Amino acid sequence: MTRICVYCGSRTSQQPVFSKSADQLGKEIAKQSWGLVFGGGKIGMMGRVADAALSQNGEVIGVIPSALKVKEVAHTGLTELIETPDMHTRKAKMEELSHAFVILPGGFGTLDEFFEILTWRQLGFHNKPIILVDINGYFSGLEHFIQRAVDEDYVRRSNLGLFHWVSTVEECITVLDGYFQKHTD
């Protein structure tokens, strides 16, 4: 089964557009008959994506470190919950289980996961698509930073092709569908 890893916040913004996007993405992943891999928590954006996929009878695999099992309130209604000893093992397991990566709004942890999976692709550890979903301009500051890094020659301009920048869940699904159509024929 094709599985999509979603990185997003363990908290929820007060702006409904972000929660709606998490719900929409979870449902769309399940409707495409793709599995969802996520951080294993039942709270915040994470929990919303998982619950939305589960509402459509989707496969949902959570990966959570033992230390966060209580803090992030582990989701107990999943297809599978994998417990890891630490964050490094968690991220490696999520990469191993997944065929693509989608980034929704979140905080430091979400940015950490985005940059780590992007760096792994840059180094050739994987060649899976990475899609950053810039809902409501949430990542506009990050876009400015990345452009500055390119301008200052800390990031090669060609490396901008290592990930896709979209602004809606619909665009994200289109990119994923196009990639899987191209790589399964």
N, C-alpha and C positions, 0 to 999 in steps of 0.2 A: 504494500500500500504506500502511496505517496504521502509524505507527512510534511506539514508546514510548521516550523518553529516560530512562535510569536513571542517577541520580547516587548514588555510593556510594564506600566507601573503597578505596584502593589497597593497603590492608593488611588483614589478617584477624585478628579477635578470637580469643582462646582459647576463647570460649564457642561451642560448635557451633551454637546456635540461629540465630546470625547467618548463618553459612555455609549452613545448611540453607535459610534464607529466600531467600538469593541464588540458590541452585540452583532452588528452587521458582519464584521469579519468572521467571527465565530460561526455564525449561521452559514455564510458563504463557503467557508472551508468545508463544512459538513455536507452542504448541498452539492459540492463538486466531488464528493466521495473521497476527499483527502482527510488524513488524520491530522490532529492538532497535537503539537508538543509544546509545553509551556512550563513555567516555573513551579507549578504544583500548589499554589495558594488559592484559597477560595475568596479572597478579599481583593478589592480594588479592580483595576482594569483586567488584571490576570483572571480573577474569578469570573468577571463578566464574559470574557472571550470563551472561557471553558464552559460556563453555563449555557451560553448561546449555542455552541457546537453540540453540547449534550442534548439540548432541546430539539435538535434535528437528528437525534440518534447517531451522532458522529463519534468516531473513535477519539478519545482524549487521553493523552499520556502526560502526567505531571512528573517533574523531576525536582526533588527538593532535598536540600542538605538537612541532616539530622538537627543541626542547631537552629534551623529556621522552621522546623516542622510545627512548633507551637507558635512562634512569633508571627509567621505568615499564615497561621491557621490553615494547615494542610487540608486540601479539598478531598473529602472522603468518598465522593460519588463518581469517581473517574473510572474509565476503562482500566487504567493501571496507574499506580502511584509508585515511582521508583525513588527510594531514599538513598542519598549519597553521603559519604563522610564529610565532604567539604564543597566549597564553591567551585574549585578547579575541576573536580570530578563531575559536578553537576553540569558545568558548561561543556565539558568534553562529551558527556553522555547525550546532552541535547543535540550537539552537532552530529554525533554518530547516528542518532535516530531520525534526523531530518534531511529533507531533500531541498529545502529552501528556507529563508529566514525573512520574517516581516517584523518591522519595528514600528510600534505605535507610541504615542506619547507616554512618557514616564520620567523618572528621575535619574539619579546617579547610577543606579544599578542597570537601568535600561541603556544608558549611554555606554557603560562599561561593556555590556554584552554586545552592543552594536560595534563598538570599536574593536573588540577582541575578535569577533567573527569576521569583520572586515580585514583586520590585520592577517588573520589566518588565510583568507583568500588571497591577499596581496603576496603572502609568502608561498603560495601554492599548496597549502595544506588541504584545501578543498576548492572546488570550482562550482559551488552552488549559488543560485541567485540570492541576492540580498536586496530587499525593498524597504526603503524608509518611507512611511506614509505621513506626510506633513499636513495633518489635519488642522485646518483653520490657521495655518502659518506657524504652528507650534515650534517647528524646527528652524525658523528663519534665522535666528541667531547662530545656530550651528552651520547653516548654509554660508553665512557671512564668514565665520571662522574658517571653514574648509576652503573658501575662495581665497582668503588671506594666506592660508598655508600654501596654496598653489602659487599665488603671486610671489610669495617669498621663497619659492622653490624648496619648501619642506615636503611637499607632496607633488609627485609627478602629475601633470595634467591628464596623462593617459590612465592614471589610477582612478579618476572619476568614473570611468567605465566599469569599475568593480562592483558598483551598486546602482540601483535605480532610485530616483527621487520622484515620488508621485504625491498627489494631494488628496486623493479619495480612495476609499476602499474599492470602488468599482475599477479604478485604474490599476490598483494592486492585483486584483483578480485577473484582469486582462493580461497583465505582464506575466503572472504565474501560468495562466492557461497557455499563453503563447510559448513560453519556455518549455512546458511539459509536452505540448503538441510537437514541438520541434525535436525534443530529445527522447520521444518514445516511438516515433515513426520509423 
